[in-house]
Amino acid sequence: IYISEDFKKIALPLNTSATGSGLDVVPSGSRIPIKGDYIRTFCYWSNAFDIDTSVMFTDEDLTKREALYWGSYSLKPFGSSALHSGDVRGREGAEYIDFRLSELREKGYKHAYYYVNGYNSTLNEGQIYCGYQDKDDLNTVAWDSKNIAMKIHVHGDSRSYLGFAIDLEAN
């Protein structure tokens, strides 16, 4: 059941109550437009240990898929189209992945799936945030609030979290 054709392919949440515990996420089905071509996905934390991030790029039918994560960043599997900051560990830290949507489209990718992983623990310690921003506008620290287009508070008893997906064709 949907209200109009505009909502046909968008899953709308039945309950948006923020009173529960667990992962604080953008409501299912939310769409946030990406305005630029060069973006930074990020995760930053305090009082947590060894948070890792990755992005899985896929084509339309999932036959072509490639991950960019802390262990593959030195190999540069996407050339300069997608780059990982590397593994930053400690009580406070950050990881980010920069990529150009147009270059990944040209390489045949349609979707990007952003993941956050707790390497040695669950994601229920400290303060953990992930999101994305338009990299063309970065002129301060990567996670400065004025640069952030979307930010999600990650907190739950899981070791892995799929933060969001990006449609590389529709932005």
SEVO-923260 format. One record per residue: residue number from 1; x, y, z of N, C-alpha, C in turn; residue in one letter. Coordinates in steps of 0.001 Angstrom, whole numbers, always signed. Layout:
! residues N
+-----+---------+---------+---------+---------+---------+---------+---------+---------+---------+------+
| seq |    n_c1 |    n_c2 |    n_c3 |   ca_c1 |   ca_c2 |   ca_c3 |    c_c1 |    c_c2 |    c_c3 | type |
+-----+---------+---------+---------+---------+---------+---------+---------+---------+---------+------+
| NUM |       X |       Y |       Z |       X |       Y |       Z |       X |       Y |       Z |    a |
...
+-----+---------+---------+---------+---------+---------+---------+---------+---------+---------+------+
END
This chain:
! residues 171
+-----+---------+---------+---------+---------+---------+---------+---------+---------+---------+------+
| seq |    n_c1 |    n_c2 |    n_c3 |   ca_c1 |   ca_c2 |   ca_c3 |    c_c1 |    c_c2 |    c_c3 | type |
+-----+---------+---------+---------+---------+---------+---------+---------+---------+---------+------+
|   1 |    +853 |   -1174 |      +0 |      +0 |      +0 |      +0 |    +896 |   +1234 |      +0 |    i |
|   2 |    +589 |   +2189 |    -863 |   +1346 |   +3428 |    -891 |    +415 |   +4573 |   -1246 |    y |
|   3 |    +841 |   +5769 |    -892 |      +9 |   +6953 |   -1016 |     -92 |   +7434 |   -2451 |    i |
|   4 |   +1037 |   +7457 |   -3149 |   +1055 |   +7915 |   -4528 |   +2186 |   +7217 |   -5265 |    s |
|   5 |   +2270 |   +7411 |   -6562 |   +3336 |   +6809 |   -7364 |   +4719 |   +7240 |   -6876 |    e |
|   6 |   +4828 |   +8443 |   -6292 |   +6108 |   +8920 |   -5779 |   +6660 |   +8028 |   -4668 |    d |
|   7 |   +5787 |   +7319 |   -3962 |   +6205 |   +6486 |   -2842 |   +6233 |   +4997 |   -3179 |    f |
|   8 |   +6016 |   +4641 |   -4421 |   +5894 |   +3238 |   -4813 |   +7121 |   +2409 |   -4428 |    k |
|   9 |   +8321 |   +2926 |   -4598 |   +9528 |   +2156 |   -4323 |  +10252 |   +2592 |   -3058 |    k |
|  10 |   +9582 |   +3309 |   -2187 |  +10195 |   +3777 |    -953 |   +9501 |   +3108 |    +223 |    i |
|  11 |  +10287 |   +2392 |   +1033 |   +9731 |   +1752 |   +2226 |   +9623 |   +2796 |   +3323 |    a |
|  12 |   +8427 |   +3087 |   +3751 |   +8213 |   +4076 |   +4803 |   +8064 |   +3371 |   +6137 |    l |
|  13 |   +8666 |   +3908 |   +7210 |   +8565 |   +3262 |   +8517 |   +7160 |   +3394 |   +9093 |    p |
|  14 |   +6724 |   +2353 |   +9802 |   +5432 |   +2410 |  +10471 |   +5547 |   +3082 |  +11827 |    l |
|  15 |   +6739 |   +3032 |  +12426 |   +6940 |   +3632 |  +13742 |   +8278 |   +4355 |  +13733 |    n |
|  16 |   +8270 |   +5638 |  +13946 |   +9516 |   +6405 |  +13987 |   +9856 |   +6829 |  +15414 |    t |
|  17 |   +9338 |   +6102 |  +16392 |   +9601 |   +6428 |  +17788 |  +11089 |   +6360 |  +18094 |    s |
|  18 |  +11593 |   +7335 |  +18796 |  +12997 |   +7355 |  +19184 |  +13176 |   +6883 |  +20621 |    a |
|  19 |  +12161 |   +6266 |  +21192 |  +12244 |   +5863 |  +22592 |  +12948 |   +4536 |  +22792 |    t |
|  20 |  +13139 |   +3759 |  +21729 |  +13793 |   +2465 |  +21868 |  +15300 |   +2607 |  +21964 |    g |
|  21 |  +15970 |   +1487 |  +22297 |  +17435 |   +1491 |  +22339 |  +17954 |    +764 |  +21114 |    s |
|  22 |  +19237 |    +817 |  +20901 |  +19833 |    +135 |  +19760 |  +20374 |   +1120 |  +18758 |    g |
|  23 |  +20366 |    +732 |  +17498 |  +20932 |   +1576 |  +16448 |  +20024 |   +2762 |  +16177 |    l |
|  24 |  +20573 |   +3953 |  +16262 |  +19820 |   +5163 |  +15921 |  +20057 |   +5406 |  +14443 |    d |
|  25 |  +19034 |   +5233 |  +13657 |  +19214 |   +5315 |  +12207 |  +18245 |   +6302 |  +11588 |    v |
|  26 |  +18554 |   +6685 |  +10382 |  +17622 |   +7466 |   +9584 |  +16456 |   +6524 |   +9291 |    v |
|  27 |  +15205 |   +6970 |   +9332 |  +14082 |   +6057 |   +9086 |  +14224 |   +5301 |   +7767 |    p |
|  28 |  +13878 |   +4028 |   +7789 |  +13958 |   +3187 |   +6596 |  +13257 |   +3854 |   +5429 |    s |
|  29 |  +13888 |   +3808 |   +4277 |  +13288 |   +4382 |   +3083 |  +13624 |   +5841 |   +2860 |    g |
|  30 |  +14307 |   +6470 |   +3829 |  +14670 |   +7873 |   +3660 |  +15622 |   +8026 |   +2484 |    s |
|  31 |  +15443 |   +9097 |   +1759 |  +16332 |   +9416 |    +648 |  +16878 |  +10808 |    +855 |    r |
|  32 |  +18198 |  +10902 |    +857 |  +18864 |  +12181 |   +1025 |  +19673 |  +12420 |    -243 |    i |
|  33 |  +19385 |  +13472 |    -990 |  +20112 |  +13690 |   -2249 |  +21579 |  +14052 |   -2010 |    p |
|  34 |  +22445 |  +13503 |   -2847 |  +23859 |  +13854 |   -2826 |  +24047 |  +14900 |   -3910 |    i |
|  35 |  +24529 |  +16067 |   -3529 |  +24603 |  +17185 |   -4468 |  +25892 |  +17205 |   -5275 |    k |
|  36 |  +26980 |  +16746 |   -4696 |  +28261 |  +16794 |   -5384 |  +28629 |  +15462 |   -6009 |    g |
|  37 |  +29757 |  +15443 |   -6704 |  +30255 |  +14225 |   -7331 |  +31326 |  +13563 |   -6481 |    d |
|  38 |  +31985 |  +14319 |   -5616 |  +33087 |  +13821 |   -4804 |  +32634 |  +13826 |   -3354 |    y |
|  39 |  +32497 |  +12633 |   -2735 |  +31986 |  +12566 |   -1371 |  +32965 |  +11851 |    -455 |    i |
|  40 |  +32753 |  +12047 |    +824 |  +33512 |  +11354 |   +1867 |  +32519 |  +10649 |   +2777 |    r |
|  41 |  +32639 |   +9326 |   +2873 |  +31911 |   +8590 |   +3899 |  +32850 |   +8535 |   +5103 |    t |
|  42 |  +32302 |   +8609 |   +6300 |  +33172 |   +8701 |   +7472 |  +32596 |   +7956 |   +8656 |    f |
|  43 |  +33473 |   +7626 |   +9570 |  +33100 |   +7142 |  +10888 |  +34078 |   +7790 |  +11855 |    c |
|  44 |  +33566 |   +8369 |  +12920 |  +34443 |   +8885 |  +13966 |  +33898 |   +8438 |  +15299 |    y |
|  45 |  +34782 |   +8332 |  +16282 |  +34388 |   +7782 |  +17564 |  +35246 |   +8332 |  +18690 |    w |
|  46 |  +34704 |   +8192 |  +19907 |  +35464 |   +8459 |  +21127 |  +35077 |   +7379 |  +22126 |    s |
|  47 |  +36031 |   +6990 |  +22929 |  +35840 |   +5944 |  +23948 |  +35356 |   +4629 |  +23354 |    n |
|  48 |  +35816 |   +4313 |  +22175 |  +35575 |   +3019 |  +21533 |  +36927 |   +2570 |  +20990 |    a |
|  49 |  +37058 |   +1293 |  +20640 |  +38347 |    +810 |  +20181 |  +38235 |     +79 |  +18853 |    f |
|  50 |  +39053 |    +463 |  +17917 |  +39232 |    -189 |  +16622 |  +37932 |    -384 |  +15851 |    d |
|  51 |  +37416 |    +701 |  +15385 |  +36250 |    +692 |  +14507 |  +36769 |    +696 |  +13066 |    i |
|  52 |  +36226 |    -156 |  +12242 |  +36650 |    -244 |  +10850 |  +35473 |     +59 |   +9934 |    d |
|  53 |  +35761 |    +629 |   +8781 |  +34721 |    +940 |   +7807 |  +35062 |    +314 |   +6461 |    t |
|  54 |  +34044 |    +105 |   +5667 |  +34250 |    -414 |   +4317 |  +33089 |     +25 |   +3441 |    s |
|  55 |  +33330 |     -10 |   +2139 |  +32269 |    +240 |   +1165 |  +32309 |    -894 |    +155 |    v |
|  56 |  +31149 |   -1490 |     -98 |  +31018 |   -2529 |   -1122 |  +30366 |   -1873 |   -2336 |    m |
|  57 |  +31037 |   -1924 |   -3471 |  +30505 |   -1387 |   -4717 |  +29998 |   -2553 |   -5560 |    f |
|  58 |  +28786 |   -2415 |   -6117 |  +28203 |   -3489 |   -6930 |  +27601 |   -2922 |   -8207 |    t |
|  59 |  +27417 |   -3821 |   -9179 |  +26682 |   -3432 |  -10378 |  +25205 |   -3735 |  -10153 |    d |
|  60 |  +24385 |   -3540 |  -11178 |  +22931 |   -3684 |  -11066 |  +22506 |   -5070 |  -10585 |    e |
|  61 |  +23081 |   -6132 |  -11161 |  +22636 |   -7491 |  -10813 |  +23584 |   -8208 |   -9854 |    d |
|  62 |  +24480 |   -7483 |   -9228 |  +25400 |   -7979 |   -8200 |  +26440 |   -8972 |   -8718 |    l |
|  63 |  +26629 |   -9071 |  -10035 |  +27667 |   -9965 |  -10559 |  +29043 |   -9336 |  -10412 |    t |
|  64 |  +29111 |   -8039 |  -10433 |  +30368 |   -7315 |  -10229 |  +30298 |   -6665 |   -8861 |    k |
|  65 |  +31197 |   -7041 |   -7972 |  +31214 |   -6447 |   -6631 |  +32649 |   -6427 |   -6116 |    r |
|  66 |  +32969 |   -5350 |   -5479 |  +34328 |   -5145 |   -4969 |  +34242 |   -4313 |   -3702 |    e |
|  67 |  +34992 |   -4719 |   -2680 |  +34984 |   -4003 |   -1407 |  +36251 |   -3176 |   -1253 |    a |
|  68 |  +36094 |   -2034 |    -628 |  +37226 |   -1198 |    -233 |  +37187 |   -1125 |   +1284 |    l |
|  69 |  +38241 |   -1605 |   +1935 |  +38295 |   -1633 |   +3393 |  +39734 |   -1421 |   +3832 |    y |
|  70 |  +39973 |   -1408 |   +5142 |  +41296 |   -1086 |   +5673 |  +42383 |   -2012 |   +5134 |    w |
|  71 |  +42046 |   -3267 |   +4846 |  +43051 |   -4219 |   +4371 |  +43350 |   -4113 |   +2888 |    g |
|  72 |  +42496 |   -3448 |   +2131 |  +42710 |   -3367 |    +683 |  +43096 |   -1962 |    +219 |    s |
|  73 |  +43124 |    -988 |   +1121 |  +43344 |    +388 |    +669 |  +44705 |    +591 |     +26 |    y |
|  74 |  +45737 |    -127 |    +488 |  +47060 |     +80 |     -99 |  +47154 |    -482 |   -1518 |    s |
|  75 |  +46270 |   -1413 |   -1869 |  +46270 |   -1978 |   -3227 |  +45586 |   -1064 |   -4232 |    l |
|  76 |  +44818 |    -105 |   -3740 |  +44063 |    +833 |   -4570 |  +43271 |    +114 |   -5672 |    k |
|  77 |  +42326 |    -758 |   -5276 |  +41578 |   -1522 |   -6273 |  +40738 |    -659 |   -7218 |    p |
|  78 |  +40479 |    +590 |   -6859 |  +39686 |   +1495 |   -7696 |  +40535 |   +2631 |   -8247 |    f |
|  79 |  +41861 |   +2512 |   -8171 |  +42727 |   +3605 |   -8587 |  +42486 |   +4802 |   -7692 |    g |
|  80 |  +42345 |   +5973 |   -8277 |  +42065 |   +7173 |   -7473 |  +40575 |   +7482 |   -7406 |    s |
|  81 |  +39720 |   +6583 |   -7950 |  +38271 |   +6807 |   -7911 |  +37700 |   +6614 |   -6518 |    s |
|  82 |  +38334 |   +5774 |   -5694 |  +37889 |   +5533 |   -4322 |  +39122 |   +5237 |   -3473 |    a |
|  83 |  +39291 |   +5989 |   -2397 |  +40462 |   +5843 |   -1535 |  +40035 |   +5743 |     -75 |    l |
|  84 |  +40692 |   +4865 |    +676 |  +40414 |   +4642 |   +2098 |  +41506 |   +5300 |   +2922 |    h |
|  85 |  +41148 |   +5896 |   +4049 |  +42131 |   +6589 |   +4885 |  +43076 |   +5633 |   +5586 |    s |
|  86 |  +42691 |   +4374 |   +5705 |  +43500 |   +3419 |   +6460 |  +42937 |   +3235 |   +7853 |    g |
|  87 |  +43510 |   +2311 |   +8556 |  +43028 |   +1924 |   +9873 |  +43550 |   +2887 |  +10928 |    d |
|  88 |  +42625 |   +3568 |  +11626 |  +42964 |   +4470 |  +12712 |  +42431 |   +3831 |  +13983 |    v |
|  89 |  +43310 |   +3494 |  +14914 |  +42859 |   +2836 |  +16137 |  +43183 |   +3670 |  +17360 |    r |
|  90 |  +42372 |   +3536 |  +18373 |  +42598 |   +4228 |  +19633 |  +41279 |   +4558 |  +20299 |    g |
|  91 |  +41332 |   +5239 |  +21429 |  +40115 |   +5622 |  +22154 |  +39319 |   +6649 |  +21356 |    r |
|  92 |  +40003 |   +7469 |  +20585 |  +39347 |   +8418 |  +19689 |  +39964 |   +8232 |  +18319 |    e |
|  93 |  +39144 |   +8302 |  +17308 |  +39706 |   +8122 |  +15987 |  +38681 |   +8332 |  +14901 |    g |
|  94 |  +39124 |   +8071 |  +13678 |  +38249 |   +8245 |  +12523 |  +38768 |   +7411 |  +11362 |    a |
|  95 |  +37869 |   +7033 |  +10506 |  +38203 |   +6447 |   +9217 |  +37277 |   +7071 |   +8200 |    e |
|  96 |  +37772 |   +7231 |   +6991 |  +36907 |   +7768 |   +5949 |  +37289 |   +7172 |   +4606 |    y |
|  97 |  +36342 |   +7205 |   +3702 |  +36532 |   +6712 |   +2349 |  +36030 |   +7797 |   +1411 |    i |
|  98 |  +36914 |   +8260 |    +543 |  +36571 |   +9291 |    -434 |  +36337 |   +8635 |   -1783 |    d |
|  99 |  +35284 |   +9041 |   -2488 |  +35096 |   +8515 |   -3842 |  +34303 |   +9452 |   -4727 |    f |
| 100 |  +34560 |   +9306 |   -6023 |  +33870 |  +10079 |   -7056 |  +32783 |   +9208 |   -7664 |    r |
| 101 |  +31547 |   +9662 |   -7528 |  +30418 |   +8898 |   -8026 |  +30509 |   +8679 |   -9538 |    l |
| 102 |  +30860 |   +9718 |  -10297 |  +30891 |   +9607 |  -11764 |  +31935 |   +8588 |  -12222 |    s |
| 103 |  +33096 |   +8542 |  -11596 |  +34143 |   +7596 |  -11997 |  +33744 |   +6163 |  -11686 |    e |
| 104 |  +33055 |   +5947 |  -10565 |  +32599 |   +4600 |  -10239 |  +31491 |   +4153 |  -11183 |    l |
| 105 |  +30612 |   +5082 |  -11577 |  +29589 |   +4762 |  -12587 |  +30259 |   +4333 |  -13887 |    r |
| 106 |  +31290 |   +5071 |  -14306 |  +32006 |   +4740 |  -15544 |  +32656 |   +3363 |  -15473 |    e |
| 107 |  +33003 |   +2910 |  -14276 |  +33601 |   +1589 |  -14091 |  +32538 |    +488 |  -14022 |    k |
| 108 |  +31249 |    +866 |  -14151 |  +30171 |    -109 |  -14176 |  +29483 |    -373 |  -12848 |    g |
| 109 |  +29783 |    +417 |  -11827 |  +29136 |    +216 |  -10524 |  +27854 |   +1029 |  -10436 |    y |
| 110 |  +26854 |    +468 |   -9754 |  +25550 |   +1127 |   -9594 |  +25270 |   +1506 |   -8145 |    k |
| 111 |  +25718 |    +692 |   -7196 |  +25427 |    +935 |   -5779 |  +26696 |    +897 |   -4937 |    h |
| 112 |  +26655 |   +1632 |   -3823 |  +27711 |   +1604 |   -2810 |  +27039 |   +1352 |   -1464 |    a |
| 113 |  +27524 |    +354 |    -729 |  +26977 |      +8 |    +586 |  +28046 |    +287 |   +1634 |    y |
| 114 |  +27724 |   +1151 |   +2593 |  +28683 |   +1590 |   +3607 |  +28479 |    +802 |   +4904 |    y |
| 115 |  +29556 |    +203 |   +5399 |  +29520 |    -627 |   +6609 |  +30419 |     -70 |   +7694 |    y |
| 116 |  +30006 |    -292 |   +8954 |  +30813 |     +10 |  +10131 |  +30972 |   -1298 |  +10888 |    v |
| 117 |  +32204 |   -1603 |  +11305 |  +32470 |   -2850 |  +12026 |  +33276 |   -2570 |  +13290 |    n |
| 118 |  +32897 |   -3238 |  +14369 |  +33691 |   -3222 |  +15594 |  +34645 |   -4401 |  +15537 |    g |
| 119 |  +35927 |   -4149 |  +15375 |  +36891 |   -5225 |  +15157 |  +36991 |   -6152 |  +16367 |    y |
| 120 |  +37163 |   -5594 |  +17551 |  +37330 |   -6406 |  +18757 |  +36158 |   -6324 |  +19724 |    n |
| 121 |  +35090 |   -5652 |  +19347 |  +33973 |   -5513 |  +20274 |  +32696 |   -5160 |  +19516 |    s |
| 122 |  +31607 |   -5136 |  +20248 |  +30340 |   -4716 |  +19660 |  +30326 |   -3199 |  +19546 |    t |
| 123 |  +29312 |   -2683 |  +18885 |  +29201 |   -1244 |  +18639 |  +28399 |    -544 |  +19737 |    l |
| 124 |  +28513 |   -1027 |  +20973 |  +27760 |    -423 |  +22073 |  +28658 |    +279 |  +23086 |    n |
| 125 |  +29896 |    +576 |  +22723 |  +30803 |   +1284 |  +23620 |  +31079 |   +2682 |  +23070 |    e |
| 126 |  +31169 |   +3653 |  +23943 |  +31544 |   +5005 |  +23535 |  +30532 |   +5666 |  +22619 |    g |
| 127 |  +31010 |   +6649 |  +21901 |  +30195 |   +7397 |  +20941 |  +30728 |   +7109 |  +19549 |    q |
| 128 |  +29880 |   +6570 |  +18677 |  +30276 |   +6222 |  +17315 |  +29287 |   +6880 |  +16365 |    i |
| 129 |  +29808 |   +7590 |  +15373 |  +28969 |   +8241 |  +14371 |  +29499 |   +7915 |  +12988 |    y |
| 130 |  +28576 |   +7744 |  +12048 |  +28980 |   +7561 |  +10658 |  +28094 |   +8451 |   +9794 |    c |
| 131 |  +28474 |   +8614 |   +8534 |  +27684 |   +9427 |   +7629 |  +28458 |   +9736 |   +6370 |    g |
| 132 |  +28048 |  +10818 |   +5731 |  +28777 |  +11245 |   +4534 |  +28708 |  +12763 |   +4424 |    y |
| 133 |  +29591 |  +13293 |   +3590 |  +29629 |  +14723 |   +3337 |  +30155 |  +14972 |   +1926 |    q |
| 134 |  +29881 |  +16155 |   +1430 |  +30362 |  +16568 |    +117 |  +31827 |  +16971 |    +280 |    d |
| 135 |  +32720 |  +16218 |    -315 |  +34152 |  +16465 |    -132 |  +34605 |  +17766 |    -786 |    k |
| 136 |  +33904 |  +18215 |   -1796 |  +34285 |  +19470 |   -2442 |  +34216 |  +20663 |   -1491 |    d |
| 137 |  +33394 |  +20555 |    -439 |  +33229 |  +21669 |    +495 |  +34065 |  +21536 |   +1762 |    d |
| 138 |  +34932 |  +20525 |   +1846 |  +35710 |  +20340 |   +3066 |  +36765 |  +21433 |   +3189 |    l |
| 139 |  +36704 |  +22161 |   +4279 |  +37739 |  +23157 |   +4525 |  +38150 |  +23164 |   +5989 |    n |
| 140 |  +37669 |  +22189 |   +6748 |  +38034 |  +22047 |   +8156 |  +38204 |  +20564 |   +8443 |    t |
| 141 |  +38213 |  +20202 |   +9693 |  +38311 |  +18806 |  +10087 |  +37171 |  +18018 |   +9429 |    v |
| 142 |  +37446 |  +16797 |   +9008 |  +36500 |  +16000 |   +8224 |  +35128 |  +15867 |   +8878 |    a |
| 143 |  +35049 |  +15810 |  +10172 |  +33753 |  +15590 |  +10817 |  +33196 |  +16847 |  +11469 |    w |
| 144 |  +33669 |  +18001 |  +11048 |  +33102 |  +19266 |  +11510 |  +31632 |  +19293 |  +11100 |    d |
| 145 |  +30759 |  +19660 |  +12011 |  +29317 |  +19579 |  +11759 |  +28870 |  +20390 |  +10546 |    s |
| 146 |  +29565 |  +21466 |  +10200 |  +29123 |  +22261 |   +9051 |  +29372 |  +21549 |   +7721 |    k |
| 147 |  +30194 |  +20495 |   +7712 |  +30478 |  +19747 |   +6492 |  +29595 |  +18519 |   +6308 |    n |
| 148 |  +28888 |  +18111 |   +7332 |  +28176 |  +16835 |   +7305 |  +26825 |  +16958 |   +6617 |    i |
| 149 |  +26583 |  +16083 |   +5622 |  +25287 |  +16035 |   +4934 |  +24348 |  +15071 |   +5631 |    a |
| 150 |  +24888 |  +13984 |   +6210 |  +24086 |  +13008 |   +6945 |  +24956 |  +12401 |   +8033 |    m |
| 151 |  +24400 |  +12293 |   +9249 |  +25126 |  +11711 |  +10374 |  +24207 |  +10747 |  +11111 |    k |
| 152 |  +24726 |   +9560 |  +11409 |  +23968 |   +8524 |  +12114 |  +24723 |   +8153 |  +13383 |    i |
| 153 |  +24015 |   +8114 |  +14513 |  +24599 |   +7644 |  +15765 |  +24483 |   +6117 |  +15771 |    h |
| 154 |  +25618 |   +5440 |  +15845 |  +25654 |   +3976 |  +15818 |  +25819 |   +3470 |  +17244 |    v |
| 155 |  +24896 |   +2629 |  +17692 |  +24988 |   +2059 |  +19033 |  +24134 |    +797 |  +19062 |    h |
| 156 |  +24758 |    -346 |  +19282 |  +24000 |   -1583 |  +19351 |  +24874 |   -2757 |  +19732 |    g |
| 157 |  +24257 |   -3888 |  +19974 |  +24961 |   -5081 |  +20425 |  +25548 |   -5892 |  +19277 |    d |
| 158 |  +25576 |   -5343 |  +18100 |  +26123 |   -6017 |  +16929 |  +27575 |   -5611 |  +16726 |    s |
| 159 |  +28328 |   -6418 |  +15997 |  +29698 |   -6057 |  +15630 |  +29747 |   -5419 |  +14250 |    r |
| 160 |  +28634 |   -5475 |  +13511 |  +28613 |   -4959 |  +12150 |  +27321 |   -4191 |  +11915 |    s |
| 161 |  +27421 |   -3122 |  +11128 |  +26264 |   -2276 |  +10870 |  +26320 |   -1772 |   +9437 |    y |
| 162 |  +25262 |   -2026 |   +8675 |  +25131 |   -1446 |   +7333 |  +24517 |     -72 |   +7523 |    l |
| 163 |  +25332 |    +958 |   +7389 |  +24890 |   +2321 |   +7665 |  +23934 |   +2874 |   +6632 |    g |
| 164 |  +24296 |   +2754 |   +5344 |  +23449 |   +3304 |   +4295 |  +23933 |   +2782 |   +2948 |    f |
| 165 |  +23096 |   +2969 |   +1958 |  +23427 |   +2592 |    +579 |  +23298 |   +3834 |    -293 |    a |
| 166 |  +24101 |   +3882 |   -1347 |  +24079 |   +5009 |   -2267 |  +23790 |   +4485 |   -3669 |    i |
| 167 |  +22796 |   +5061 |   -4320 |  +22515 |   +4767 |   -5721 |  +23421 |   +5693 |   -6529 |    d |
| 168 |  +24441 |   +5133 |   -7154 |  +25439 |   +5941 |   -7847 |  +24905 |   +6613 |   -9091 |    l |
| 169 |  +23807 |   +6108 |   -9645 |  +23210 |   +6734 |  -10830 |  +22294 |   +7890 |  -10471 |    e |
| 170 |  +21512 |   +7727 |   -9425 |  +20544 |   +8750 |   -9047 |  +21063 |   +9725 |   -7995 |    a |
| 171 |  +22251 |   +9426 |   -7439 |  +22814 |  +10203 |   -6329 |  +21841 |  +10258 |   -5153 |    n |
+-----+---------+---------+---------+---------+---------+---------+---------+---------+---------+------+
END
